[in-house]
Amino acid sequence: MDFSASCSKNEERLVGNRRLGWSDQERHGSSGAEVKDWLPNKQGMSAPDSRAKAVAKHTFSWWAMSFDVLGASLFLGFHTLGLYVHNDVMLAFGTPEKQILIEPIFAQWIQSAHGKTSYGFDVLLSSTNGPAFNAGRSIWLPGWLNAINENSHSLFLTIGPGDFLVHHAIALGLHTTTLILVKGALDARGSKLMPEKKDFGYSFPCDGPGRGGTCNISAWGAFDLAVLWMLNTIGWVTFYWHWKHITLWQGNVSQ
């Protein structure tokens, strides 16, 4: 049986089913949000309860989600993109020594703590003189350290500067997609806290920060944008999977 082909098919099924479910959850959630905003007396909710709920959910959604998650995602994601472009240009110009290569120290330390010795951290299970290593030979799963430190088909793939860049790019896509889905479900249409721009005399729903706060968004707009970012992220994951397949699983470490 071709292990790589089997994994690839299973990955496609898993990613395909999950991406549709991820987006559909936002669409159904945002439909409910619209009804509750426009019909505050439905489902046994009084107007004061509806206003309190609107304040709570929009305060959480806008302040907590937008500034923290979006700011961190954009910072890491676009700095990752900048580093990738810089390194690619340096290679193209024949000056690889000018690359900015950042080792994923924390991730390597985590792998070392679980027994991978190639990084030279000498910590926990990767320290042959430590109590964890000595006790592990009789406690941990049989063959665990051998499986981690194999040159091929290792349970923990060796990671370096390239993995650092790709991991942060994928993190950008995941967090941005999640943010769009959450805000699309919570902030779709108008609310007590963020009324529709049309109520202020505007004909276009998004005309900057004045008179109404943030731009109002529709559930379908958030859905479409989230699907775009979802496919973008899946593209990065697919590229990364095949890259690791070609380099490590097929033994072409030089690539």
N, C-alpha and C positions, 0 to 999 in steps of 0.2 A: 504493500500500500504506500502510495506517495504521501508522506507526512505533510510536506509543504502544501501540496494541492488540497489535501483535506482541510488543513488549517485555513487556507485561503477561502474555501467555500463556506466554512463555518463562520469566518470573520464577516464575509459578505452578508450572510443571513442575519447575524447578530446586529451588525451596524445598520443594515437596512430596516429591520423591524424596530430598532431602538430610535432611529432618527425620526421615523414617522410618528411613533408614540410620543416622543419628546415634544414635537411640534403640535400634535393634536391636543395634548394636555393644555397647552397655552390657549389654543383656540376655544376649547370648551370652557376653560376657566374665565376667559375674557368675555364670553357670551353671558355668563352668569353675572359678571361684574357690571356689564351694561344694564341689565335688567334691574339690579339692585340700586344702581345710581339713579335711573330714570323713574323707578317706581318704588320709592322708599317705604310705602305702606304695605307692600306685598310681603308674603311669607312671614307675617306676624311681626314685622319690624316697624317701630314707630319712627317718626322723623328725627327726634333727638338721638335715638339709638343709631340710626343711619348716619347722622352727622358725626357722631363719635367714632363710628367704625371707619368712616371715610378719613377722618383726621389721622387715626392710628395707622391705617394701612398705607396711606400716601406718605406720611412722615417716614415710616420705615422704608418704603420703596424708594423714595427720592433721595433722602439724605444718606441712609445707610448703604443702599445698593449703588447709587450713581457715583458718589464721590469715592468711596472706598474700593469697590470692586472694579468699576470702570477705570478709575485713575490708575490703580495698580496694574490692571490688565493692559491698558494702553502703554504705560511706561515700559513694562517688561516686554510686551510684544513688539513695539516699534523699535526699541533699542536692540532687540534680537534681530529684527529685520535689517537694521543698519549695520550691525556686526556681520551678518551673513553677506550682505552686498559688499561691504568693505573687503572681507576675506576673499570673496569670489573675484573681485577686481584685482586684488594683489596677486592671486594665482594666475589670472589671465595675463597680467603684465610681466610675469616671470619673476616676481619678487615675493616668494612665499614667506620669507623671513619677516615681512612687514605685517603679517596677519596678527590680529588680536585674538588670541586663543585663551579662553577661560575654562579651566577645568571644573567640572561639577564636583567640588570637594565634598559637599554635604552628602550627595547621593553615593559617592565612592566610599565615604566613611560608613554609611549605612550598610552597603554591601560588604565592606570589610568586617563590620561587627557581626555579620551573619556567616562569615567564614571565607570570603574571597580574599586570597593572599596576593594577587598580582599588583595591588596598589601600594603595598608596603606600609600600611597603617599600623599593623601589629596591635590590634585591639580586639578584645573579647574572643570570638571563635577563630579569628585569624592569628591570634597570638599563641604559638605552640607551647609557651611556658605558662600561660594563664590558667586559672582554675576552671574557667568556662570551657576551654578547649579540652582539658583533661577529663572533666566530667561529661562533656558532650559525647565522647566516644562511646559511652555506655548508656546515655540518656536520649540523645537526639536520634532522628530517623537514621537507619543504617544507610551508609553511602552518601549522606548529605554533603559532606565536605568534598568528596570526590565529584559529585554531580555539579557542585558550584564551580569547581576549579578545572573542569575539563576544558581542553582547547576548543573542542567542537561540541555542539549541542549542550552547552552549559545552561544551567537553570538561571544564572545571573549573567546576562550579556555584559561584556566589557564596555564601559561608557567613557566618553572623552568630550572634548570641546564641541564636536559636531552634535553629539546628543544633547549637550547643554542648550545649544541654539534651537534645535528642533523641539525639545520638550517645552521650552518657553513659548515657541510659536504656537504649538498645540494648546498650551494653557491659555494663550490669548484667545484663540478661537472658541474654546470651551466656555470660558468665563463671559466673553462677549455674547455668545449665543444664549447662555443662561440669563444674562442680564436683560436681553431683549425680550425673552419669553416671560420673565417675571414681571417686568414693567409693562409689557403688553397686556398681561392678564389683570394687573392691578390698576393701571392707569388708563385703560382703554376708554375712549369717549370722555365725557365730562364727569365732574364730581363736585361735592360741596367745597372741597379744598381747591381744586383746579377746574374752574368752570370752562365751558366751551368758549373759544375765541369769538364765535359768531354772536354770543351774548354781549360782547363789547363793541359790536359794530364792524367787525372784520369779516371779510368774505373768504379769506384764505386762512386755513387752520394753523399755519405756522409762520409767524412774522416776528420772531425774535423774543427777547425776554420781557418786553414791556406789556403792561395792561393784561395780565392773565398768567404771568409766570412762565412756565415752560411751554413748549409746543405741545398741543394736544395730539394724541396719536390714536389711530384706529386699531382695532384688533387684527384686521386683515393686513394692515401695514406692518405691524409687528410680526405677524406670521410670515409674511413674504421676506422681510429682512432677516428673520431668524433662520429660515430655510436657506437663504443665501450664505449666511455664516456657517450653518451646519454643513453644507456641501463643501465650503471652503476648508473647514476643519477636517472633514473626512478625506479630502484630497491630500492634506498634509500628513495625516495618519497613514494613508495608503503609500505615499512616497516613502515615509520613514520605515514602514514595514518591509517594503521591497529593498530599500537601501541596506537595512540590517541583514536581510536574507542574502543579498549578493556579497556583502563584505564578510560577515561573520559565519553564517550558517554554511556558506559555500567555500569558506576558507580564503577569501580574497581580502585579507586584512589590510593590504596596501592601499585599497580603495577607500 
